[in-house]
């Protein structure tokens, strides 16, 4: 499903009204009716009948007027209020306010909140911090202890970034119209949105002109991308992953990457590490390939001895546990530039790459970069806070600068592929699987192994990155269901990868 910005949605609204001839009042009617359906379902689930609707003075408020009318006609005990100067209400919103008044509903704020509140205060056109009466209304909603349904987005949330510049409604359900907006999938907006419902409000929006290159990557997409094994498959036909990394005292990272690759379907996995790391316990299914080291780190002189293992590999995972030593950085840059196999660049190899895009821009084989926000900032020469302020754009900037697929890890994972002249526009995917329990050492190493495994199994780099991020996040959710969030470790995520992939296999 496509993701579009608030500006793009306004353009589509104008197209629907100006070209297709659909009155704005009809679109507002359909939007408000969709909100009413979800509010009614929540109210019935609570076994109560009282609903209070808070409406702003713009079109979002108009959606609220429609919702209040539908709920009243359905027999609920409905009250509503206008937050702000009622004289500012005009156009379609004023029309629907008139219809609502015709029912004789009282405009008031109840002394005790209803069992369900409808937030129709601010739409996607609002900018900056909520102020004045609206700010106070949001505080009242959040402190009411009632279930909340938001129209289009939780008031106070930025629709394009998910940032909350001041205060925002914390909704149980958000009914958004036409397409999801980025801010409903990225934190902290995604948490404020609760359960996301995308309602078409009477139109097949996919038939309308839309230039968005971003999409919401979900289970249906993952099912389509899953590699299928033929009945005569053998270990040699299922891909061979070479994990290159490790250093003295940092042997767990390549071990976890190997576990991620094995648990996501790679036929063969080899871990190339310095001799000083030889006591590291690898998964018994993985092979060990020892390389000469310099002071406990891999160094450029290890490139030659690595050749035989590189020849056998169909994909390489470079970086887990590599270390920040200067020799290790030189080793990583040399291997990136000279290796002709699909490659995942992770952890310390990413730090070596910062400011050196030429090391991967000219590669003949696909490259996937897997930075967390701090590493992404170093790749771009900015701080992590700037990355988090616009995660979509940060991932796109990395992909463009390094001519590689980028996975920006964290809550609301973003995958971006740069535009290729003969392929078309860049592609971006946003995923909202996973949970805070995955914020643990080694989780990213497991992900890197999964990406390498899927590359080795023949998936295109962008599809491998998206599918890997999905199954990694879903495995984390399964691990949380089994173990809870506190104490969840990276090994639990790796162990649950087969369960996550089984869900995607008919």
C-alpha positions as CSV (number, residue, x, y, z in Angstrom):
1,X,0.0,0.0,0.0
2,X,1.3,3.4,-0.9
3,X,2.2,6.0,1.7
4,X,1.6,9.6,0.8
5,X,2.4,12.9,2.4
6,X,-0.2,15.4,3.5
7,X,0.6,17.6,0.5
8,X,0.1,14.7,-1.9
9,X,-3.2,13.8,-0.2
10,X,-4.4,17.4,-0.7
11,X,-3.5,17.1,-4.4
12,X,-5.5,13.9,-4.7
13,X,-8.4,15.5,-2.9
14,X,-8.3,18.4,-5.4
15,X,-8.1,15.9,-8.3
16,X,-11.1,14.0,-7.0
17,X,-13.1,17.2,-6.7
18,X,-11.9,19.1,-9.7
19,X,-11.4,16.4,-12.3
20,X,-13.7,13.6,-11.2
21,X,-16.3,16.0,-10.0
22,X,-16.9,14.5,-6.6
23,X,-18.2,17.2,-4.2
24,X,-16.1,17.9,-1.2
25,X,-19.1,17.5,1.0
26,X,-19.5,13.9,-0.2
27,X,-15.8,13.1,0.6
28,X,-16.4,14.6,4.0
29,X,-19.5,12.6,4.5
30,X,-17.7,9.3,3.7
31,X,-14.8,10.2,5.9
32,X,-17.0,11.0,8.9
33,X,-19.1,7.9,8.4
34,X,-15.9,5.8,8.5
35,X,-14.9,7.4,11.8
36,X,-18.4,6.8,13.2
37,X,-18.2,3.1,12.4
38,X,-15.0,2.7,14.4
39,X,-16.3,4.8,17.3
40,X,-19.5,2.7,17.4
41,X,-17.5,-0.5,17.4
42,X,-15.4,0.7,20.3
43,X,-18.5,1.8,22.2
44,X,-20.2,-1.5,21.7
45,X,-17.1,-3.3,22.9
46,X,-17.3,-1.3,26.1
47,X,-21.0,-2.1,26.5
48,X,-21.9,1.6,26.7
49,X,-23.7,4.2,24.6
50,X,-22.1,7.6,25.4
51,X,-19.8,9.3,22.8
52,X,-18.4,12.8,22.8
53,X,-17.0,14.3,19.6
54,X,-14.5,17.2,19.8
55,X,-14.4,19.2,16.5
56,X,-12.0,21.8,15.3
57,X,-12.9,24.6,12.9
58,X,-11.4,23.2,9.7
59,X,-12.3,20.2,7.5
60,X,-11.2,17.7,10.2
61,X,-13.9,19.2,12.4
62,X,-16.3,18.7,9.5
63,X,-15.4,15.0,9.6
64,X,-16.3,15.1,13.3
65,X,-19.7,16.7,12.6
66,X,-20.5,13.9,10.2
67,X,-19.4,11.3,12.6
68,X,-21.5,12.8,15.4
69,X,-24.6,12.8,13.1
70,X,-24.1,9.2,12.1
71,X,-23.6,8.1,15.7
72,X,-26.7,9.9,16.8
73,X,-28.8,8.4,14.1
74,X,-27.5,5.0,15.1
75,X,-29.0,5.5,18.6
76,X,-25.9,6.4,20.6
77,X,-26.0,9.1,23.3
78,X,-23.9,11.7,21.5
79,X,-22.7,15.1,22.4
80,X,-20.3,17.4,20.6
81,X,-18.3,20.6,20.9
82,X,-16.6,23.0,18.7
83,X,-13.1,23.9,20.0
84,X,-12.2,27.3,18.7
85,X,-14.1,30.2,17.1
86,X,-17.2,28.8,15.4
87,X,-17.3,31.8,13.1
88,X,-14.3,30.4,11.3
89,X,-16.2,27.3,10.2
90,X,-17.0,27.5,6.5
91,X,-17.6,25.5,3.3
92,X,-18.4,21.8,3.6
93,X,-17.7,21.8,7.3
94,X,-20.3,24.5,7.8
95,X,-22.8,22.5,5.7
96,X,-22.3,19.4,7.9
97,X,-22.5,21.4,11.1
98,X,-25.9,22.7,9.9
99,X,-27.1,19.1,9.3
100,X,-25.9,18.1,12.8
101,X,-27.8,21.0,14.4
102,X,-30.9,19.9,12.6
103,X,-30.9,16.8,14.8
104,X,-31.0,19.0,17.9
105,X,-27.8,17.8,19.4
106,X,-26.4,19.9,22.2
107,X,-23.1,21.6,21.8
108,X,-21.4,21.1,25.1
109,X,-18.5,19.3,26.9
110,X,-20.0,16.7,29.3
111,X,-19.1,16.8,33.0
112,X,-17.9,13.2,32.7
113,X,-16.3,11.9,29.5
114,X,-18.2,9.5,27.4
115,X,-17.0,5.9,27.1
116,X,-15.6,6.9,23.7
117,X,-14.2,10.3,22.5
118,X,-13.8,11.3,18.9
119,X,-10.8,13.5,18.1
120,X,-11.6,15.7,15.1
121,X,-9.6,18.7,16.2
122,X,-6.6,19.1,13.8
123,X,-6.2,17.6,10.3
124,X,-3.1,17.1,8.1
125,X,-2.9,20.8,7.3
126,X,-2.1,21.9,10.8
127,X,1.5,22.9,11.5
128,X,3.5,23.3,14.7
129,X,2.4,23.0,18.3
130,X,-1.3,23.0,19.2
131,X,-2.1,26.2,21.1
132,X,-4.8,27.7,23.2
133,X,-8.2,25.9,23.3
134,X,-7.0,23.1,21.1
135,X,-4.0,22.4,23.3
136,X,-6.3,22.3,26.4
137,X,-8.7,20.0,24.6
138,X,-5.9,17.6,23.8
139,X,-4.9,17.6,27.4
140,X,-8.5,16.9,28.4
141,X,-8.8,14.0,26.0
142,X,-5.6,12.4,27.2
143,X,-6.6,12.7,30.8
144,X,-10.2,11.5,30.4
145,X,-9.5,7.8,30.7
146,X,-11.8,7.1,27.7
147,X,-11.2,5.2,24.5
148,X,-10.3,7.6,21.7
149,X,-10.8,7.5,17.9
150,X,-8.9,10.0,15.8
151,X,-10.0,11.3,12.4
152,X,-7.2,11.1,9.9
153,X,-4.4,11.4,12.4
154,X,-4.0,12.1,16.2
155,X,-4.3,15.8,16.6
156,X,-0.8,17.3,17.3
157,X,1.1,14.7,15.3
158,X,3.1,15.8,12.2
159,X,1.6,13.8,9.3
160,X,4.8,13.5,7.4
161,X,7.4,12.7,10.1
162,X,5.5,11.4,13.1
163,X,7.1,14.0,15.3
164,X,5.1,15.6,18.1
165,X,6.3,19.2,18.4
166,X,4.1,19.9,21.5
167,X,1.3,17.7,22.7
168,X,-0.7,15.1,20.7
169,X,-3.7,13.0,21.2
170,X,-3.1,9.4,22.3
171,X,-5.6,7.4,20.3
172,X,-6.8,3.8,20.5
173,X,-7.8,3.9,16.8
174,X,-6.9,6.2,14.0
175,X,-9.1,6.2,10.9
176,X,-7.0,7.7,8.1
177,X,-8.4,8.5,4.6
178,X,-7.3,7.3,1.2
179,X,-3.7,6.3,2.1
180,X,-1.6,6.1,5.3
181,X,0.6,9.1,6.0
182,X,4.2,8.6,7.0
183,X,3.7,10.1,10.5
184,X,1.2,7.3,11.3
185,X,3.9,4.6,10.8
186,X,6.9,6.4,12.3
187,X,7.5,7.0,16.0
188,X,6.3,8.7,18.1
189,X,3.3,9.2,15.8
190,X,2.7,5.5,15.3
191,X,2.3,5.0,19.1
192,X,-0.1,7.9,19.3
193,X,-2.2,6.5,16.4
194,X,-3.0,3.1,18.0
195,X,-4.6,0.7,15.6
196,X,-4.5,2.2,12.1
197,X,-7.5,1.8,9.8
198,X,-7.2,3.0,6.2
199,X,-10.6,3.8,4.7
200,X,-11.0,4.6,1.0
201,X,-14.0,6.9,1.7
202,X,-15.7,5.7,-1.4
203,X,-12.9,6.0,-4.0
204,X,-10.3,3.7,-5.5
205,X,-7.4,5.9,-4.8
206,X,-5.0,3.6,-6.6
207,X,-6.6,4.8,-9.9
208,X,-5.8,8.4,-9.2
209,X,-2.5,10.0,-10.2
210,X,0.0,9.7,-7.3
211,X,3.7,10.2,-7.5
212,X,4.6,8.5,-4.2
213,X,7.5,6.1,-4.3
214,X,6.9,5.0,-0.7
215,X,4.8,2.1,0.5
216,X,3.7,0.5,3.7
217,X,5.4,-2.9,3.7
218,X,3.1,-5.5,5.4
219,X,2.6,-9.3,5.6
220,X,1.0,-9.6,2.2
221,X,4.2,-8.0,0.6
222,X,6.4,-10.3,2.6
223,X,4.4,-13.4,1.5
224,X,5.0,-12.4,-2.2
225,X,8.7,-11.9,-1.6
226,X,9.4,-15.1,0.3
227,X,11.8,-17.4,-1.7
228,X,10.3,-20.7,-2.7
229,X,12.3,-23.9,-2.6
230,X,12.0,-26.4,-5.3
231,X,11.5,-30.1,-4.5
232,X,15.1,-30.9,-5.5
233,X,16.7,-28.1,-3.5
234,X,20.0,-28.9,-1.7
235,X,22.3,-26.8,0.5
236,X,24.3,-25.7,-2.5
237,X,21.3,-24.3,-4.2
238,X,20.0,-22.3,-1.2
239,X,22.8,-19.8,-1.0
240,X,26.2,-19.6,0.7
241,X,26.7,-16.7,3.2
242,X,30.2,-15.6,4.2
243,X,30.2,-13.5,7.4
244,X,33.3,-11.5,7.8
245,X,34.0,-9.8,11.1
246,X,35.0,-10.4,14.7
247,X,37.9,-9.1,16.7
248,X,39.5,-9.9,20.0
249,X,36.7,-9.6,22.6
250,X,34.0,-9.1,20.0
251,X,33.2,-12.6,18.8
252,X,29.4,-12.6,19.6
253,X,28.4,-10.3,16.7
254,X,29.6,-12.6,13.8
255,X,28.1,-15.5,15.7
256,X,24.7,-13.9,15.9
257,X,24.9,-12.8,12.2
258,X,25.6,-16.5,11.3
259,X,22.6,-17.6,13.4
260,X,20.4,-15.1,11.5
261,X,21.6,-16.3,8.2
262,X,21.1,-20.0,9.1
263,X,17.7,-19.4,10.7
264,X,16.4,-17.6,7.6
265,X,17.2,-20.3,5.1
266,X,20.8,-20.0,3.9
267,X,22.1,-23.4,2.8
268,X,25.7,-22.8,3.9
269,X,27.2,-20.2,6.3
270,X,30.9,-19.6,6.9
271,X,32.3,-17.2,9.5
272,X,35.7,-15.6,8.6
273,X,37.3,-14.2,11.7
274,X,40.8,-13.4,13.0
275,X,42.7,-16.3,14.5
276,X,42.7,-14.6,17.9
277,X,38.9,-15.1,17.9
278,X,39.1,-18.9,17.2
279,X,37.7,-19.9,20.6
280,X,34.4,-18.2,19.7
281,X,31.4,-20.7,19.9
282,X,29.7,-20.6,16.5
283,X,26.5,-22.4,15.7
284,X,27.4,-26.0,15.0
285,X,25.9,-25.7,11.5
286,X,28.3,-22.8,10.6
287,X,31.9,-23.3,9.3
288,X,34.8,-21.4,10.6
289,X,37.5,-19.7,8.4
290,X,40.4,-18.2,10.3
291,X,42.4,-15.3,9.0
292,X,45.6,-13.6,10.1
293,X,45.1,-10.7,12.4
294,X,47.1,-7.7,13.5
295,X,46.8,-6.9,17.2
296,X,43.5,-8.7,17.5
297,X,41.9,-7.2,14.4
298,X,41.5,-8.1,10.8
299,X,43.9,-6.2,8.6
300,X,44.5,-5.7,4.8
301,X,46.9,-8.6,4.6
302,X,43.9,-10.9,5.4
303,X,42.3,-10.1,2.0
304,X,44.4,-12.6,0.1
305,X,43.8,-15.6,2.4
306,X,40.1,-14.7,2.3
307,X,39.9,-15.3,-1.4
308,X,39.0,-19.0,-1.4
309,X,36.0,-18.3,1.0
310,X,34.9,-15.4,-1.2
311,X,34.9,-17.6,-4.2
312,X,32.5,-20.1,-2.6
313,X,30.1,-17.4,-1.2
314,X,27.0,-16.1,-3.0
315,X,26.6,-13.2,-0.5
316,X,28.8,-11.5,2.1
317,X,28.0,-9.9,5.4
318,X,30.8,-7.6,6.4
319,X,31.2,-5.8,9.7
320,X,29.7,-7.5,12.8
321,X,32.3,-7.2,15.6
322,X,35.0,-6.0,13.2
323,X,36.2,-3.3,15.6
324,X,37.1,0.4,15.1
325,X,40.9,-0.3,14.7
326,X,42.5,1.6,11.8
327,X,43.8,-1.6,10.2
328,X,40.3,-3.1,10.4
329,X,38.8,0.0,8.7
330,X,41.3,-0.3,5.9
331,X,40.5,-4.0,5.5
332,X,36.8,-3.3,5.3
333,X,37.2,-0.5,2.7
334,X,39.4,-2.7,0.6
335,X,37.0,-5.6,0.7
336,X,34.0,-3.5,-0.1
337,X,35.6,-2.0,-3.2
338,X,37.1,-5.3,-4.5
339,X,34.4,-7.9,-3.8
340,X,32.1,-8.8,-6.7
341,X,29.5,-10.5,-4.5
342,X,26.3,-9.0,-3.1
343,X,27.2,-7.5,0.2
344,X,25.6,-6.4,3.5
345,X,27.6,-3.7,5.2
346,X,26.9,-3.5,8.9
347,X,28.3,-2.2,12.3
348,X,32.0,-1.2,12.2
349,X,32.2,-1.6,8.5
350,X,29.6,1.2,8.2
351,X,31.7,3.5,10.4
352,X,34.7,2.8,8.1
353,X,32.5,3.7,5.2
354,X,31.4,7.1,6.6
355,X,32.6,9.8,4.3
356,X,33.9,7.3,1.8
357,X,30.9,6.6,-0.6
358,X,33.2,5.7,-3.5
359,X,34.1,2.4,-1.7
360,X,30.6,1.1,-2.6
361,X,29.3,3.5,-5.3
362,X,31.3,1.7,-8.0
363,X,30.6,-1.9,-6.9
364,X,29.3,-4.2,-9.6
365,X,27.2,-6.2,-7.2
366,X,24.3,-5.0,-5.0
367,X,25.1,-3.5,-1.6
368,X,22.8,-3.2,1.4
369,X,23.7,-0.8,4.3
370,X,22.1,-1.4,7.7
371,X,22.7,1.7,9.9
372,X,21.0,2.5,13.2
373,X,20.4,6.3,13.6
374,X,23.9,7.0,15.0
375,X,25.6,5.2,12.1
376,X,23.2,6.8,9.6
377,X,24.2,10.2,11.0
378,X,27.9,9.4,10.6
379,X,27.3,8.3,7.0
380,X,25.6,11.6,6.3
381,X,27.8,13.8,8.5
382,X,25.0,14.9,10.8
383,X,23.8,14.1,14.2
384,X,21.4,11.2,15.1
385,X,18.7,13.8,16.1
386,X,18.6,15.1,12.6
387,X,18.2,11.6,11.3
388,X,15.3,10.9,13.7
389,X,13.7,14.2,12.7
390,X,12.9,12.9,9.2
391,X,13.7,9.2,9.0
392,X,12.3,8.8,5.5
393,X,14.5,11.5,4.1
394,X,17.5,10.3,6.0
395,X,17.3,6.8,4.6
396,X,16.8,8.2,1.1
397,X,19.8,10.5,1.4
398,X,22.0,7.5,2.4
399,X,20.7,5.5,-0.5
400,X,21.4,8.3,-2.9
401,X,24.8,9.2,-1.6
402,X,26.2,5.7,-1.4
403,X,24.2,4.2,-4.4
404,X,23.1,1.3,-2.2
405,X,20.0,0.0,-0.5
406,X,19.7,1.4,3.0
407,X,17.9,0.0,6.0
408,X,17.5,2.6,8.7
409,X,16.9,0.5,11.8
410,X,14.8,1.5,14.7
411,X,11.1,2.0,15.5
412,X,9.5,2.4,12.1
413,X,12.2,0.8,10.0
414,X,12.8,2.5,6.7
415,X,14.2,0.8,3.6
416,X,15.3,2.9,0.6
417,X,16.7,2.2,-2.8
418,X,18.1,4.9,-5.0
419,X,16.6,5.6,-8.4
420,X,18.3,3.8,-11.3
421,X,18.1,5.4,-14.7
422,X,16.6,2.4,-16.4
423,X,14.4,1.2,-13.5
424,X,12.6,4.4,-12.5
425,X,12.1,6.3,-9.4
426,X,13.6,5.5,-6.0
427,X,11.7,3.1,-3.8
428,X,11.1,3.5,-0.1
429,X,9.3,1.1,2.3
430,X,8.2,1.7,5.9
431,X,7.6,-1.2,8.3
432,X,5.9,-1.1,11.7
433,X,6.7,-4.6,13.0
434,X,8.9,-5.1,16.0
435,X,8.9,-3.8,19.6
436,X,11.1,-2.1,22.2
437,X,12.3,-5.4,23.6
438,X,14.4,-5.7,20.4
439,X,16.6,-2.7,21.6
440,X,19.3,-5.1,22.8
441,X,22.9,-5.8,21.8
442,X,23.2,-8.1,18.8
443,X,19.7,-7.6,17.3
444,X,21.2,-5.7,14.4
445,X,23.8,-8.5,13.8
446,X,20.9,-11.0,13.4
447,X,19.2,-8.7,10.9
448,X,22.4,-8.3,8.9
449,X,22.7,-12.1,8.7
450,X,19.1,-12.4,7.5
451,X,19.7,-9.8,4.7
452,X,22.8,-11.7,3.6
453,X,20.8,-15.0,3.6
454,X,18.1,-13.6,1.4
455,X,20.6,-12.0,-1.0
456,X,22.3,-15.4,-1.2
457,X,19.0,-17.0,-2.0
458,X,18.7,-14.7,-5.1
459,X,16.4,-11.9,-4.0
460,X,16.9,-8.4,-5.4
461,X,18.6,-6.2,-2.9
462,X,15.6,-4.0,-2.1
463,X,13.2,-7.0,-1.7
464,X,15.8,-8.8,0.4
465,X,16.2,-5.8,2.7
466,X,12.4,-5.3,3.1
467,X,11.7,-9.0,3.7
468,X,14.6,-9.3,6.1
469,X,13.4,-6.3,8.1
470,X,9.9,-7.7,8.2
471,X,10.8,-11.2,9.3
472,X,13.3,-9.8,11.8
473,X,10.7,-7.5,13.3
474,X,8.0,-10.3,13.3
475,X,10.5,-12.7,15.0
476,X,11.0,-10.0,17.7
477,X,7.2,-9.8,18.2
478,X,7.0,-13.6,18.5
479,X,9.9,-13.6,21.0
480,X,8.1,-10.9,23.0
481,X,4.9,-13.0,23.1
482,X,7.0,-15.9,24.5
483,X,9.4,-14.2,26.8
484,X,8.1,-10.7,27.4
485,X,10.1,-7.5,26.5
486,X,12.3,-7.4,29.5
487,X,15.1,-9.9,29.1
488,X,14.5,-10.5,25.4
489,X,17.9,-11.1,23.8
490,X,19.2,-11.2,20.2
491,X,19.4,-15.0,20.3
492,X,15.7,-15.1,21.0
493,X,15.1,-13.2,17.8
494,X,17.2,-15.5,15.8
495,X,15.5,-18.6,17.3
496,X,12.1,-17.2,16.3
497,X,13.0,-16.4,12.7
498,X,11.7,-19.8,11.4
499,X,8.3,-19.1,13.1
500,X,8.1,-15.7,11.4
501,X,9.0,-17.2,8.0
502,X,6.5,-20.1,8.5
503,X,3.7,-17.5,8.8
504,X,4.6,-16.3,5.3
505,X,4.7,-19.8,3.7
506,X,1.6,-21.5,2.3
